[in-house]
Amino acid sequence: MDWGSYATLSLEQDGDALIVTVNRPEALNALANQVVDDLLELTGRLEGIGRDADWPVRGIVLTGAGAKAFVAGADIREMDGMDPATAEAYGRRMHQVTLRLEELPVPVIAAVNGFALGGGCELALACDFIYASADASFGQPEVALGLVPGFGGSVRLQQRVGAGQARELIFTGRRIDARHAHGIGLVNRVFDDAAALMDGARATIAELARVSPTAVANAKRTMHRVQGLGVAEGLEVEAESFREAFTTEDSAVGRAAFVAKERAAFPGR
Ligand code: CAA
């Protein structure tokens, strides 16, 4: 698969993992318009993963270049020149990036190796799991700029950590460290340093490569579809997904392998 080439993103395929690095370390990887354009282009291409049983990668790791930051937010210098309409368009384009990340058929892991502030925290929240190095920090400091979260934080932070914790973080603009973020459920796992963080993310993707990719894609789609629904409506969606799983070759292979006491070799369709 041709992943394309980008001014502000570096891509590296490592076995079953695609490592995507936001590469503007001189501005702590802030999400300038060019980064947003590049993320839109990349996520558009990634939508093809799994089509025709072609699974070139089984998971994506999103991280930031340099030792200091994952992403330090929207680009404040560029925002300084924006009027309300331009700002709205900027936010909406990042909404599209985050929705596409959620719609990808493979899991996305945010590997947070430093500051994940404002739009950086929001980008991480659009990923399926957030892993962090011990020196990472998180926050939604928009109020300190007279702003509010604009790349999905008002919605996704509440979903991830609950309304009370989200309100406290958004209303105070307070920064929290990786252990605290782990304690409130924002971060799945904390690693000693950046190298251990990337090893941990790759190891999870190696684990994903051992199970059925169609089932993982189905589970991801289902969990996004049920978010915000009541229990009864959610169970309706689950019933459809469970039924659909039984239409895949992967499920036939998986069930037969269990019965035969063999390891399943999933065809990915
Ligand atoms: N936008 C543009 N440039 C940024 C940036 C940002 N969000 N964050 C850092 N930079 C730039 C700095 O201007 C600096 O550039 P120069 O060397 O050219 O001066 C460079 O990156 C290094 O940053 P610092 O010198 O400030 O590094 P530090 O270690 O002293 O501080 C920091 C690090 C605490 C993260 C600090 O840079 C900071 O507070 N950054 C802004 C964080 C922030 O407020 N993010 C939210 C933005 S609003 C938002 O994201 C809205 C939304 O929801 C969409």
py3Dmol code that shows the C-alpha trace and the ligand (Angstrom):
import py3Dmol

protein = """\
ATOM      1  CA  MET A   1       0.000   0.000   0.000  1.00  0.00           C
ATOM      2  CA  ASP A   2       1.282   3.490  -0.849  1.00  0.00           C
ATOM      3  CA  TRP A   3       1.117   5.544   2.332  1.00  0.00           C
ATOM      4  CA  GLY A   4       2.197   8.752   0.539  1.00  0.00           C
ATOM      5  CA  SER A   5       4.841  11.247   1.643  1.00  0.00           C
ATOM      6  CA  TYR A   6       4.238  14.308   3.776  1.00  0.00           C
ATOM      7  CA  ALA A   7       5.934  17.578   4.722  1.00  0.00           C
ATOM      8  CA  THR A   8       5.160  17.211   8.442  1.00  0.00           C
ATOM      9  CA  LEU A   9       4.671  13.482   9.037  1.00  0.00           C
ATOM     10  CA  SER A  10       7.255  10.676   8.995  1.00  0.00           C
ATOM     11  CA  LEU A  11       6.059   7.159   8.309  1.00  0.00           C
ATOM     12  CA  GLU A  12       7.805   3.908   9.024  1.00  0.00           C
ATOM     13  CA  GLN A  13       6.397   0.430   8.593  1.00  0.00           C
ATOM     14  CA  ASP A  14       7.753  -1.923  11.232  1.00  0.00           C
ATOM     15  CA  GLY A  15       6.345  -5.417  10.738  1.00  0.00           C
ATOM     16  CA  ASP A  16       2.621  -5.236  11.404  1.00  0.00           C
ATOM     17  CA  ALA A  17       2.817  -1.690  12.754  1.00  0.00           C
ATOM     18  CA  LEU A  18       2.724   1.612  10.905  1.00  0.00           C
ATOM     19  CA  ILE A  19       4.492   4.254  12.986  1.00  0.00           C
ATOM     20  CA  VAL A  20       3.307   7.774  12.171  1.00  0.00           C
ATOM     21  CA  THR A  21       5.347  10.612  13.682  1.00  0.00           C
ATOM     22  CA  VAL A  22       4.203  14.226  13.717  1.00  0.00           C
ATOM     23  CA  ASN A  23       7.453  15.866  12.756  1.00  0.00           C
ATOM     24  CA  ARG A  24       7.696  19.548  13.722  1.00  0.00           C
ATOM     25  CA  PRO A  25       9.873  19.288  16.835  1.00  0.00           C
ATOM     26  CA  GLU A  26      10.943  22.954  16.546  1.00  0.00           C
ATOM     27  CA  ALA A  27       7.317  23.903  17.401  1.00  0.00           C
ATOM     28  CA  LEU A  28       6.719  20.924  19.723  1.00  0.00           C
ATOM     29  CA  ASN A  29       4.758  19.280  16.876  1.00  0.00           C
ATOM     30  CA  ALA A  30       1.945  21.846  17.073  1.00  0.00           C
ATOM     31  CA  LEU A  31      -0.872  21.191  14.617  1.00  0.00           C
ATOM     32  CA  ALA A  32      -0.230  23.867  11.990  1.00  0.00           C
ATOM     33  CA  ASN A  33      -2.483  23.917   8.921  1.00  0.00           C
ATOM     34  CA  GLN A  34       0.105  21.934   6.986  1.00  0.00           C
ATOM     35  CA  VAL A  35      -0.007  19.163   9.631  1.00  0.00           C
ATOM     36  CA  VAL A  36      -3.806  19.094   9.402  1.00  0.00           C
ATOM     37  CA  ASP A  37      -3.599  18.825   5.586  1.00  0.00           C
ATOM     38  CA  ASP A  38      -1.108  15.983   5.914  1.00  0.00           C
ATOM     39  CA  LEU A  39      -3.220  14.146   8.518  1.00  0.00           C
ATOM     40  CA  LEU A  40      -6.277  14.465   6.263  1.00  0.00           C
ATOM     41  CA  GLU A  41      -4.385  13.070   3.291  1.00  0.00           C
ATOM     42  CA  LEU A  42      -2.892  10.200   5.316  1.00  0.00           C
ATOM     43  CA  THR A  43      -6.130   9.188   7.058  1.00  0.00           C
ATOM     44  CA  GLY A  44      -7.871   9.249   3.654  1.00  0.00           C
ATOM     45  CA  ARG A  45      -5.340   6.743   2.306  1.00  0.00           C
ATOM     46  CA  LEU A  46      -5.461   4.551   5.422  1.00  0.00           C
ATOM     47  CA  GLU A  47      -9.208   4.009   4.974  1.00  0.00           C
ATOM     48  CA  GLY A  48      -8.299   1.363   2.356  1.00  0.00           C
ATOM     49  CA  ILE A  49      -6.678  -0.973   4.928  1.00  0.00           C
ATOM     50  CA  GLY A  50      -8.395  -4.357   4.966  1.00  0.00           C
ATOM     51  CA  ARG A  51     -10.193  -3.854   1.668  1.00  0.00           C
ATOM     52  CA  ASP A  52     -10.070  -7.075  -0.394  1.00  0.00           C
ATOM     53  CA  ALA A  53      -8.552  -8.901   2.607  1.00  0.00           C
ATOM     54  CA  ASP A  54      -5.415  -6.771   2.302  1.00  0.00           C
ATOM     55  CA  TRP A  55      -4.093  -6.039   5.801  1.00  0.00           C
ATOM     56  CA  PRO A  56      -0.670  -4.443   5.207  1.00  0.00           C
ATOM     57  CA  VAL A  57      -0.596  -3.394   8.869  1.00  0.00           C
ATOM     58  CA  ARG A  58      -2.586  -4.471  11.923  1.00  0.00           C
ATOM     59  CA  GLY A  59      -2.240  -1.323  13.979  1.00  0.00           C
ATOM     60  CA  ILE A  60      -0.989   2.252  13.856  1.00  0.00           C
ATOM     61  CA  VAL A  61       1.184   4.041  16.386  1.00  0.00           C
ATOM     62  CA  LEU A  62       0.886   7.824  16.402  1.00  0.00           C
ATOM     63  CA  THR A  63       3.668   9.708  18.139  1.00  0.00           C
ATOM     64  CA  GLY A  64       5.589  13.005  18.119  1.00  0.00           C
ATOM     65  CA  ALA A  65       9.157  13.791  17.022  1.00  0.00           C
ATOM     66  CA  GLY A  66      11.791  14.877  19.545  1.00  0.00           C
ATOM     67  CA  ALA A  67      12.227  14.269  23.231  1.00  0.00           C
ATOM     68  CA  LYS A  68       9.799  16.933  24.512  1.00  0.00           C
ATOM     69  CA  ALA A  69       6.396  16.593  22.963  1.00  0.00           C
ATOM     70  CA  PHE A  70       3.742  14.362  21.487  1.00  0.00           C
ATOM     71  CA  VAL A  71       1.839  17.418  20.218  1.00  0.00           C
ATOM     72  CA  ALA A  72       1.711  20.748  22.126  1.00  0.00           C
ATOM     73  CA  GLY A  73      -1.694  21.643  20.684  1.00  0.00           C
ATOM     74  CA  ALA A  74      -3.164  23.717  17.914  1.00  0.00           C
ATOM     75  CA  ASP A  75      -0.605  26.102  16.417  1.00  0.00           C
ATOM     76  CA  ILE A  76      -1.073  29.223  18.533  1.00  0.00           C
ATOM     77  CA  ARG A  77       0.997  31.406  16.193  1.00  0.00           C
ATOM     78  CA  GLU A  78      -1.228  30.502  13.234  1.00  0.00           C
ATOM     79  CA  MET A  79      -4.383  30.879  15.361  1.00  0.00           C
ATOM     80  CA  ASP A  80      -3.237  34.402  16.246  1.00  0.00           C
ATOM     81  CA  GLY A  81      -4.118  35.422  12.667  1.00  0.00           C
ATOM     82  CA  MET A  82      -7.476  33.631  12.510  1.00  0.00           C
ATOM     83  CA  ASP A  83     -10.962  35.156  12.448  1.00  0.00           C
ATOM     84  CA  PRO A  84     -13.953  33.180  13.809  1.00  0.00           C
ATOM     85  CA  ALA A  85     -14.831  31.629  10.437  1.00  0.00           C
ATOM     86  CA  THR A  86     -11.249  30.509   9.729  1.00  0.00           C
ATOM     87  CA  ALA A  87     -10.978  29.116  13.241  1.00  0.00           C
ATOM     88  CA  GLU A  88     -14.206  27.156  12.802  1.00  0.00           C
ATOM     89  CA  ALA A  89     -12.929  25.694   9.523  1.00  0.00           C
ATOM     90  CA  TYR A  90      -9.613  24.781  11.219  1.00  0.00           C
ATOM     91  CA  GLY A  91     -11.502  22.982  14.006  1.00  0.00           C
ATOM     92  CA  ARG A  92     -13.808  21.208  11.589  1.00  0.00           C
ATOM     93  CA  ARG A  93     -10.893  19.908   9.506  1.00  0.00           C
ATOM     94  CA  MET A  94      -9.340  18.439  12.659  1.00  0.00           C
ATOM     95  CA  HIS A  95     -12.745  16.963  13.554  1.00  0.00           C
ATOM     96  CA  GLN A  96     -12.609  15.155  10.228  1.00  0.00           C
ATOM     97  CA  VAL A  97      -9.111  13.817  11.028  1.00  0.00           C
ATOM     98  CA  THR A  98     -10.257  12.538  14.424  1.00  0.00           C
ATOM     99  CA  LEU A  99     -13.415  10.924  13.015  1.00  0.00           C
ATOM    100  CA  ARG A 100     -11.363   9.181  10.347  1.00  0.00           C
ATOM    101  CA  LEU A 101      -8.958   7.826  12.980  1.00  0.00           C
ATOM    102  CA  GLU A 102     -11.949   6.372  14.804  1.00  0.00           C
ATOM    103  CA  GLU A 103     -13.295   4.868  11.584  1.00  0.00           C
ATOM    104  CA  LEU A 104     -10.040   3.145  10.578  1.00  0.00           C
ATOM    105  CA  PRO A 105     -10.410  -0.639  10.570  1.00  0.00           C
ATOM    106  CA  VAL A 106      -7.272  -1.109  12.684  1.00  0.00           C
ATOM    107  CA  PRO A 107      -6.587   0.150  16.216  1.00  0.00           C
ATOM    108  CA  VAL A 108      -4.565   3.328  16.634  1.00  0.00           C
ATOM    109  CA  ILE A 109      -2.302   3.750  19.661  1.00  0.00           C
ATOM    110  CA  ALA A 110      -1.224   7.243  20.722  1.00  0.00           C
ATOM    111  CA  ALA A 111       2.339   6.907  22.061  1.00  0.00           C
ATOM    112  CA  VAL A 112       2.616  10.065  24.145  1.00  0.00           C
ATOM    113  CA  ASN A 113       6.264  10.896  24.732  1.00  0.00           C
ATOM    114  CA  GLY A 114       6.007  14.378  26.297  1.00  0.00           C
ATOM    115  CA  PHE A 115       3.471  17.213  26.171  1.00  0.00           C
ATOM    116  CA  ALA A 116      -0.024  16.295  24.933  1.00  0.00           C
ATOM    117  CA  LEU A 117      -1.750  19.619  25.404  1.00  0.00           C
ATOM    118  CA  GLY A 118      -4.932  21.088  23.938  1.00  0.00           C
ATOM    119  CA  GLY A 119      -5.246  19.778  20.387  1.00  0.00           C
ATOM    120  CA  GLY A 120      -2.490  17.259  21.205  1.00  0.00           C
ATOM    121  CA  CYS A 121      -4.528  15.712  23.996  1.00  0.00           C
ATOM    122  CA  GLU A 122      -7.549  15.769  21.666  1.00  0.00           C
ATOM    123  CA  LEU A 123      -5.608  13.988  18.926  1.00  0.00           C
ATOM    124  CA  ALA A 124      -4.600  11.314  21.454  1.00  0.00           C
ATOM    125  CA  LEU A 125      -8.248  10.991  22.547  1.00  0.00           C
ATOM    126  CA  ALA A 126      -9.240  10.060  18.981  1.00  0.00           C
ATOM    127  CA  CYS A 127      -6.864   7.074  19.243  1.00  0.00           C
ATOM    128  CA  ASP A 128      -8.073   3.746  20.612  1.00  0.00           C
ATOM    129  CA  PHE A 129      -5.501   3.471  23.394  1.00  0.00           C
ATOM    130  CA  ILE A 130      -3.226   6.077  24.928  1.00  0.00           C
ATOM    131  CA  TYR A 131       0.178   4.853  26.106  1.00  0.00           C
ATOM    132  CA  ALA A 132       2.533   7.327  27.792  1.00  0.00           C
ATOM    133  CA  SER A 133       6.122   7.645  28.934  1.00  0.00           C
ATOM    134  CA  ALA A 134       6.513   8.513  32.623  1.00  0.00           C
ATOM    135  CA  ASP A 135       7.505  12.096  31.784  1.00  0.00           C
ATOM    136  CA  ALA A 136       4.463  12.754  29.572  1.00  0.00           C
ATOM    137  CA  SER A 137       1.949  15.386  30.559  1.00  0.00           C
ATOM    138  CA  PHE A 138      -1.617  16.074  29.526  1.00  0.00           C
ATOM    139  CA  GLY A 139      -4.000  18.988  29.675  1.00  0.00           C
ATOM    140  CA  GLN A 140      -6.588  21.140  27.951  1.00  0.00           C
ATOM    141  CA  PRO A 141      -5.094  24.597  28.589  1.00  0.00           C
ATOM    142  CA  GLU A 142      -7.364  26.448  26.122  1.00  0.00           C
ATOM    143  CA  VAL A 143      -9.004  28.587  28.841  1.00  0.00           C
ATOM    144  CA  ALA A 144      -5.607  30.138  29.569  1.00  0.00           C
ATOM    145  CA  LEU A 145      -5.764  31.516  26.008  1.00  0.00           C
ATOM    146  CA  GLY A 146      -9.413  32.591  26.261  1.00  0.00           C
ATOM    147  CA  LEU A 147     -10.370  29.583  24.125  1.00  0.00           C
ATOM    148  CA  VAL A 148     -12.181  26.299  24.532  1.00  0.00           C
ATOM    149  CA  PRO A 149     -11.250  22.840  23.215  1.00  0.00           C
ATOM    150  CA  GLY A 150     -11.785  22.814  19.463  1.00  0.00           C
ATOM    151  CA  PHE A 151     -10.554  19.445  18.195  1.00  0.00           C
ATOM    152  CA  GLY A 152     -13.043  17.177  20.017  1.00  0.00           C
ATOM    153  CA  GLY A 153     -12.013  17.506  23.678  1.00  0.00           C
ATOM    154  CA  SER A 154     -15.420  18.647  24.945  1.00  0.00           C
ATOM    155  CA  VAL A 155     -16.893  15.372  23.710  1.00  0.00           C
ATOM    156  CA  ARG A 156     -14.161  12.764  23.930  1.00  0.00           C
ATOM    157  CA  LEU A 157     -12.525  13.749  27.224  1.00  0.00           C
ATOM    158  CA  GLN A 158     -15.861  13.231  29.018  1.00  0.00           C
ATOM    159  CA  GLN A 159     -16.331   9.902  27.283  1.00  0.00           C
ATOM    160  CA  ARG A 160     -12.866   8.725  28.343  1.00  0.00           C
ATOM    161  CA  VAL A 161     -12.640   9.959  31.941  1.00  0.00           C
ATOM    162  CA  GLY A 162     -16.188  10.944  32.921  1.00  0.00           C
ATOM    163  CA  ALA A 163     -17.832  14.352  33.180  1.00  0.00           C
ATOM    164  CA  GLY A 164     -16.393  15.376  36.573  1.00  0.00           C
ATOM    165  CA  GLN A 165     -12.727  14.796  35.736  1.00  0.00           C
ATOM    166  CA  ALA A 166     -13.176  16.295  32.249  1.00  0.00           C
ATOM    167  CA  ARG A 167     -14.811  19.446  33.590  1.00  0.00           C
ATOM    168  CA  GLU A 168     -12.053  19.938  36.154  1.00  0.00           C
ATOM    169  CA  LEU A 169      -9.342  19.583  33.505  1.00  0.00           C
ATOM    170  CA  ILE A 170     -11.080  21.809  30.943  1.00  0.00           C
ATOM    171  CA  PHE A 171     -12.236  24.536  33.373  1.00  0.00           C
ATOM    172  CA  THR A 172      -8.882  24.870  35.159  1.00  0.00           C
ATOM    173  CA  GLY A 173      -6.607  24.245  32.156  1.00  0.00           C
ATOM    174  CA  ARG A 174      -4.467  22.297  34.630  1.00  0.00           C
ATOM    175  CA  ARG A 175      -1.652  20.067  33.411  1.00  0.00           C
ATOM    176  CA  ILE A 176      -1.413  16.519  34.826  1.00  0.00           C
ATOM    177  CA  ASP A 177       1.403  13.995  34.673  1.00  0.00           C
ATOM    178  CA  ALA A 178       1.261  10.508  33.173  1.00  0.00           C
ATOM    179  CA  ARG A 179       0.593   8.715  36.499  1.00  0.00           C
ATOM    180  CA  HIS A 180      -2.316  11.010  37.295  1.00  0.00           C
ATOM    181  CA  ALA A 181      -3.641  10.568  33.742  1.00  0.00           C
ATOM    182  CA  HIS A 182      -3.396   6.808  34.230  1.00  0.00           C
ATOM    183  CA  GLY A 183      -5.233   7.083  37.543  1.00  0.00           C
ATOM    184  CA  ILE A 184      -8.256   8.758  35.931  1.00  0.00           C
ATOM    185  CA  GLY A 185      -8.330   6.365  32.967  1.00  0.00           C
ATOM    186  CA  LEU A 186      -7.061   8.791  30.346  1.00  0.00           C
ATOM    187  CA  VAL A 187      -3.917   6.711  29.810  1.00  0.00           C
ATOM    188  CA  ASN A 188      -3.996   2.916  29.424  1.00  0.00           C
ATOM    189  CA  ARG A 189      -0.365   2.218  30.321  1.00  0.00           C
ATOM    190  CA  VAL A 190       2.678   4.152  31.544  1.00  0.00           C
ATOM    191  CA  PHE A 191       6.230   3.168  30.505  1.00  0.00           C
ATOM    192  CA  ASP A 192       9.548   4.170  32.090  1.00  0.00           C
ATOM    193  CA  ASP A 193      10.867   6.044  29.066  1.00  0.00           C
ATOM    194  CA  ALA A 194      10.283   6.771  25.375  1.00  0.00           C
ATOM    195  CA  ALA A 195      12.063   3.611  24.174  1.00  0.00           C
ATOM    196  CA  ALA A 196       9.986   1.366  26.455  1.00  0.00           C
ATOM    197  CA  LEU A 197       6.879   3.236  25.302  1.00  0.00           C
ATOM    198  CA  MET A 198       7.518   2.445  21.624  1.00  0.00           C
ATOM    199  CA  ASP A 199       8.424  -1.172  22.457  1.00  0.00           C
ATOM    200  CA  GLY A 200       5.157  -1.494  24.397  1.00  0.00           C
ATOM    201  CA  ALA A 201       3.109  -0.080  21.503  1.00  0.00           C
ATOM    202  CA  ARG A 202       4.802  -2.415  18.997  1.00  0.00           C
ATOM    203  CA  ALA A 203       4.232  -5.406  21.307  1.00  0.00           C
ATOM    204  CA  THR A 204       0.498  -4.638  21.466  1.00  0.00           C
ATOM    205  CA  ILE A 205       0.318  -4.491  17.677  1.00  0.00           C
ATOM    206  CA  ALA A 206       2.147  -7.837  17.481  1.00  0.00           C
ATOM    207  CA  GLU A 207      -0.593  -9.189  19.784  1.00  0.00           C
ATOM    208  CA  LEU A 208      -3.283  -7.747  17.476  1.00  0.00           C
ATOM    209  CA  ALA A 209      -1.631  -9.510  14.535  1.00  0.00           C
ATOM    210  CA  ARG A 210      -2.391 -12.886  16.143  1.00  0.00           C
ATOM    211  CA  VAL A 211      -6.170 -12.417  16.247  1.00  0.00           C
ATOM    212  CA  SER A 212      -8.750 -11.958  13.483  1.00  0.00           C
ATOM    213  CA  PRO A 213      -8.425  -8.564  11.767  1.00  0.00           C
ATOM    214  CA  THR A 214     -12.047  -8.599  10.616  1.00  0.00           C
ATOM    215  CA  ALA A 215     -13.152  -9.236  14.199  1.00  0.00           C
ATOM    216  CA  VAL A 216     -10.996  -6.402  15.557  1.00  0.00           C
ATOM    217  CA  ALA A 217     -12.380  -4.062  12.866  1.00  0.00           C
ATOM    218  CA  ASN A 218     -15.924  -5.183  13.706  1.00  0.00           C
ATOM    219  CA  ALA A 219     -15.325  -4.684  17.448  1.00  0.00           C
ATOM    220  CA  LYS A 220     -13.871  -1.200  16.882  1.00  0.00           C
ATOM    221  CA  ARG A 221     -16.766  -0.165  14.624  1.00  0.00           C
ATOM    222  CA  THR A 222     -19.316  -1.543  17.081  1.00  0.00           C
ATOM    223  CA  MET A 223     -17.794   0.165  20.114  1.00  0.00           C
ATOM    224  CA  HIS A 224     -17.844   3.517  18.330  1.00  0.00           C
ATOM    225  CA  ARG A 225     -21.401   3.015  17.081  1.00  0.00           C
ATOM    226  CA  VAL A 226     -22.780   2.195  20.537  1.00  0.00           C
ATOM    227  CA  GLN A 227     -21.125   5.143  22.262  1.00  0.00           C
ATOM    228  CA  GLY A 228     -23.816   7.519  23.467  1.00  0.00           C
ATOM    229  CA  LEU A 229     -26.661   5.050  22.875  1.00  0.00           C
ATOM    230  CA  GLY A 230     -28.884   3.674  25.606  1.00  0.00           C
ATOM    231  CA  VAL A 231     -28.425   0.032  26.641  1.00  0.00           C
ATOM    232  CA  ALA A 232     -31.302  -1.324  24.541  1.00  0.00           C
ATOM    233  CA  GLU A 233     -30.224   0.529  21.364  1.00  0.00           C
ATOM    234  CA  GLY A 234     -26.615  -0.462  21.979  1.00  0.00           C
ATOM    235  CA  LEU A 235     -27.540  -4.113  22.305  1.00  0.00           C
ATOM    236  CA  GLU A 236     -29.353  -3.885  18.948  1.00  0.00           C
ATOM    237  CA  VAL A 237     -26.123  -2.699  17.321  1.00  0.00           C
ATOM    238  CA  GLU A 238     -24.184  -5.467  19.086  1.00  0.00           C
ATOM    239  CA  ALA A 239     -26.646  -8.109  17.866  1.00  0.00           C
ATOM    240  CA  GLU A 240     -26.088  -6.940  14.263  1.00  0.00           C
ATOM    241  CA  SER A 241     -22.304  -7.017  14.697  1.00  0.00           C
ATOM    242  CA  PHE A 242     -22.385 -10.480  16.283  1.00  0.00           C
ATOM    243  CA  ARG A 243     -24.480 -11.728  13.365  1.00  0.00           C
ATOM    244  CA  GLU A 244     -22.116 -10.095  10.882  1.00  0.00           C
ATOM    245  CA  ALA A 245     -19.123 -11.819  12.519  1.00  0.00           C
ATOM    246  CA  PHE A 246     -20.675 -15.158  11.582  1.00  0.00           C
ATOM    247  CA  THR A 247     -20.613 -14.135   7.893  1.00  0.00           C
ATOM    248  CA  THR A 248     -16.794 -13.883   7.848  1.00  0.00           C
ATOM    249  CA  GLU A 249     -14.341 -16.584   6.836  1.00  0.00           C
ATOM    250  CA  ASP A 250     -12.265 -15.568   9.851  1.00  0.00           C
ATOM    251  CA  SER A 251     -15.011 -16.695  12.203  1.00  0.00           C
ATOM    252  CA  ALA A 252     -15.410 -20.051  10.422  1.00  0.00           C
ATOM    253  CA  VAL A 253     -11.638 -20.562  10.575  1.00  0.00           C
ATOM    254  CA  GLY A 254     -11.426 -19.416  14.208  1.00  0.00           C
ATOM    255  CA  ARG A 255     -14.199 -21.694  15.424  1.00  0.00           C
ATOM    256  CA  ALA A 256     -12.959 -24.713  13.454  1.00  0.00           C
ATOM    257  CA  ALA A 257      -9.389 -24.217  14.715  1.00  0.00           C
ATOM    258  CA  PHE A 258     -10.596 -24.154  18.313  1.00  0.00           C
ATOM    259  CA  VAL A 259     -12.540 -27.379  17.834  1.00  0.00           C
ATOM    260  CA  ALA A 260      -9.524 -29.032  16.122  1.00  0.00           C
ATOM    261  CA  LYS A 261      -7.222 -27.729  18.910  1.00  0.00           C
ATOM    262  CA  GLU A 262      -5.125 -25.864  16.334  1.00  0.00           C
ATOM    263  CA  ARG A 263      -3.989 -22.283  16.048  1.00  0.00           C
ATOM    264  CA  ALA A 264      -6.168 -20.309  13.634  1.00  0.00           C
ATOM    265  CA  ALA A 265      -4.567 -18.854  10.493  1.00  0.00           C
ATOM    266  CA  PHE A 266      -7.044 -16.080   9.747  1.00  0.00           C
ATOM    267  CA  PRO A 267      -7.534 -15.206   6.065  1.00  0.00           C
ATOM    268  CA  GLY A 268      -8.562 -11.650   7.015  1.00  0.00           C
ATOM    269  CA  ARG A 269     -11.950 -11.701   5.321  1.00  0.00           C
TER     270      ARG A 269
END
"""
ligand_1 = """\
54
CAA
N 1.769 26.466 18.891
C 2.817 27.039 18.241
N 4.081 26.990 18.699
C 4.286 26.319 19.840
C 3.256 25.686 20.553
C 1.950 25.783 20.022
N 0.888 25.170 20.612
N 3.768 25.110 21.668
C 5.099 25.369 21.638
N 5.419 26.091 20.542
C 6.745 26.582 20.145
C 7.188 27.733 21.045
O 6.620 28.951 20.591
C 8.686 27.652 20.874
O 9.023 28.228 19.634
P 10.315 29.235 19.533
O 11.486 28.363 19.927
O 10.322 29.634 18.092
O 10.065 30.342 20.491
C 8.944 26.153 20.749
O 7.705 25.579 20.375
C 9.400 25.529 22.060
O 8.427 25.850 23.048
P 8.795 26.550 24.437
O 10.048 27.360 24.304
O 7.571 27.261 24.926
O 9.104 25.267 25.308
P 8.966 25.143 26.899
O 9.588 23.830 27.246
O 9.438 26.353 27.578
O 7.378 25.045 27.162
C 5.161 24.237 26.772
C 6.657 23.955 26.670
C 4.734 24.319 28.230
C 4.425 23.082 26.085
C 4.846 25.579 26.088
O 5.451 25.575 24.781
C 3.383 25.826 25.892
O 2.707 26.225 26.833
N 2.863 25.635 24.670
C 1.477 25.881 24.364
C 0.586 24.756 24.915
C -0.868 25.107 24.692
O -1.399 26.065 25.196
N -1.537 24.266 23.879
C -2.938 24.435 23.583
C -3.094 25.267 22.359
S -4.778 25.747 22.097
C -5.511 24.404 21.383
O -4.908 23.360 21.204
C -6.906 24.642 20.984
C -7.649 23.431 20.579
O -8.246 22.709 21.340
C -7.739 23.092 19.201
"""
view = py3Dmol.view(width=600, height=400)
view.addModel(protein, "pdb")
view.setStyle({"model": 0}, {"cartoon": {"style": "trace"}})
view.addModel(ligand_1, "xyz")
view.setStyle({"model": 1}, {"stick": {}})
view.zoomTo()
view.show()
